[in-house]
Amino acid sequence: MPENRSPVTPTVVRLPQYTKADQDEILGDSDDPFGVASTGLKWLPKEVHFGVRHDRRLVAHVGLLRLPVVIGDVRTEVVGVGGVAVASTVRGRGLARLTIAAALEHAAAMGPRHALLFCRPPLVPLYQRLGWHPLDTQVLVEQPEADVVAMPLRTMVTPLREAADWPPGTVRLLSLPM
Ligand SMILES: CC(C)(COP(=O)(O)OP(=O)(O)OC[C@H]1O[C@@H](n2cnc3c(N)ncnc32)[C@H](O)[C@@H]1OP(=O)(O)O)[C@@H](O)C(=O)NCCC(=O)NCCS
């Protein structure tokens, strides 16, 4: 490619599946690639997957899953976003931004008014930069042995359509977190 031409923008594709081997291809075979093992939480697999390949290697992933939730006293649904991962060799180049944007475009057609994700506190500024907002209310999630537990990670939300304000009140996910 001539030096004065910028590289081709990576393409986000919908993945037919996303296995542990796919995750390992992005993040390596680490025990705790997301840094959340200390929470001891059990997580749901995602159902819809988007990714980016570079030289046939999977280098980015974002997963989606529709989830029932009670906010205040209103039962509704959110699109849970999880498994956000970019290979260490290509971080800082906008791949998370690109893949999340493509996933949210799909999420906007799934029905719920908001997307929701959980992240470690150091990632809050990154998601804020992508237009997400941290929730300051308590968030309860289900766990196999404990009925409900308070989510120790930060909860971030973003609207999936215009004028979709997040309702007030405690949030209770009626499922495991994603
Ligand atoms: C978190 C992770 C997905 C980020 O991927 P990435 O491709 O490097 O992120 P991007 O390059 O798309 O950056 C997204 C935006 O956040 C910004 N950003 C990055 N780190 C930031 C920080 N610490 N504070 C504020 N903004 C930050 C970037 O500048 C970029 O904004 P811009 O496009 O306006 O410049 C990647 O580091 C990763 O896979 N980590 C391990 C797995 C993990 O923890 N996943 C998160 C699960 S919630």
The ligand as an SDF file (V2000), in Angstrom:
LIG
                    3D

 48 50  0  0  0  0  0  0  0  0999 V2000
  -11.0040   -2.9940   27.4880 C   0  0  0  0  0  0  0  0  0  0  0  0
  -10.6000   -3.3250   26.0650 C   0  0  0  0  0  0  0  0  0  0  0  0
  -11.7270   -4.1210   25.4050 C   0  0  0  0  0  0  0  0  0  0  0  0
  -10.3780   -2.0180   25.2820 C   0  0  0  0  0  0  0  0  0  0  0  0
  -10.1280   -2.3160   23.9140 O   0  0  0  0  0  0  0  0  0  0  0  0
   -9.4090   -1.2690   22.9270 P   0  0  0  0  0  0  0  0  0  0  0  0
   -9.5830   -1.7580   21.5320 O   0  0  0  0  0  0  0  0  0  0  0  0
   -8.0090   -1.0260   23.3860 O   0  0  0  0  0  0  0  0  0  0  0  0
  -10.2680    0.0620   23.1440 O   0  0  0  0  0  0  0  0  0  0  0  0
  -10.3950    1.2610   22.0930 P   0  0  0  0  0  0  0  0  0  0  0  0
   -9.0660    1.4710   21.4480 O   0  0  0  0  0  0  0  0  0  0  0  0
  -11.5620    1.0220   21.1890 O   0  0  0  0  0  0  0  0  0  0  0  0
  -10.7080    2.4670   23.0630 O   0  0  0  0  0  0  0  0  0  0  0  0
  -12.0280    2.9040   23.2820 C   0  0  0  0  0  0  0  0  0  0  0  0
  -12.0290    4.3510   23.7170 C   0  0  0  0  0  0  0  0  0  0  0  0
  -11.6950    4.4140   25.1200 O   0  0  0  0  0  0  0  0  0  0  0  0
  -10.6200    5.3320   25.3150 C   0  0  0  0  0  0  0  0  0  0  0  0
   -9.8620    4.8460   26.4580 N   0  0  0  0  0  0  0  0  0  0  0  0
   -9.0540    3.7940   26.5630 C   0  0  0  0  0  0  0  0  0  0  0  0
   -8.5870    3.6830   27.8090 N   0  0  0  0  0  0  0  0  0  0  0  0
   -9.1330    4.7060   28.5030 C   0  0  0  0  0  0  0  0  0  0  0  0
   -9.0340    5.1360   29.8540 C   0  0  0  0  0  0  0  0  0  0  0  0
   -8.2840    4.4880   30.7420 N   0  0  0  0  0  0  0  0  0  0  0  0
   -9.7200    6.2360   30.2120 N   0  0  0  0  0  0  0  0  0  0  0  0
  -10.4980    6.9050   29.3310 C   0  0  0  0  0  0  0  0  0  0  0  0
  -10.6280    6.5380   28.0420 N   0  0  0  0  0  0  0  0  0  0  0  0
   -9.9420    5.4570   27.6520 C   0  0  0  0  0  0  0  0  0  0  0  0
   -9.8490    5.2980   24.0020 C   0  0  0  0  0  0  0  0  0  0  0  0
   -9.0740    6.4630   23.8180 O   0  0  0  0  0  0  0  0  0  0  0  0
  -10.9890    5.2080   22.9960 C   0  0  0  0  0  0  0  0  0  0  0  0
  -11.6070    6.4710   22.8300 O   0  0  0  0  0  0  0  0  0  0  0  0
  -11.4160    7.2940   21.4390 P   0  0  0  0  0  0  0  0  0  0  0  0
  -11.8790    6.3230   20.3630 O   0  0  0  0  0  0  0  0  0  0  0  0
  -12.3250    8.4490   21.5840 O   0  0  0  0  0  0  0  0  0  0  0  0
   -9.9660    7.6280   21.3700 O   0  0  0  0  0  0  0  0  0  0  0  0
   -9.2690   -4.1490   26.0290 C   0  0  0  0  0  0  0  0  0  0  0  0
   -8.2930   -3.4750   26.7980 O   0  0  0  0  0  0  0  0  0  0  0  0
   -9.4050   -5.5720   26.5930 C   0  0  0  0  0  0  0  0  0  0  0  0
   -9.7730   -6.5040   25.8610 O   0  0  0  0  0  0  0  0  0  0  0  0
   -9.1080   -5.7930   27.8850 N   0  0  0  0  0  0  0  0  0  0  0  0
   -9.1310   -7.1360   28.5020 C   0  0  0  0  0  0  0  0  0  0  0  0
  -10.5500   -7.6670   28.6320 C   0  0  0  0  0  0  0  0  0  0  0  0
  -11.4570   -6.7200   29.4070 C   0  0  0  0  0  0  0  0  0  0  0  0
  -11.1500   -6.2850   30.4980 O   0  0  0  0  0  0  0  0  0  0  0  0
  -12.6240   -6.4110   28.7940 N   0  0  0  0  0  0  0  0  0  0  0  0
  -13.6000   -5.5030   29.3650 C   0  0  0  0  0  0  0  0  0  0  0  0
  -14.7370   -6.2480   29.9400 C   0  0  0  0  0  0  0  0  0  0  0  0
  -15.9530   -5.1220   30.6530 S   0  0  0  0  0  0  0  0  0  0  0  0
  1  2  1  0
  2  3  1  0
  2  4  1  0
  2 36  1  0
  4  5  1  0
  5  6  1  0
  6  7  2  0
  6  8  1  0
  6  9  1  0
  9 10  1  0
 10 11  2  0
 10 12  1  0
 10 13  1  0
 13 14  1  0
 14 15  1  0
 15 16  1  0
 15 30  1  0
 16 17  1  0
 17 18  1  0
 17 28  1  0
 18 19  1  0
 18 27  1  0
 19 20  2  0
 20 21  1  0
 21 22  1  0
 21 27  2  0
 22 23  1  0
 22 24  2  0
 24 25  1  0
 25 26  2  0
 26 27  1  0
 28 29  1  0
 28 30  1  0
 30 31  1  0
 31 32  1  0
 32 33  2  0
 32 34  1  0
 32 35  1  0
 36 37  1  0
 36 38  1  0
 38 39  2  0
 38 40  1  0
 40 41  1  0
 41 42  1  0
 42 43  1  0
 43 44  2  0
 43 45  1  0
 45 46  1  0
 46 47  1  0
 47 48  1  0
M  END
$$$$
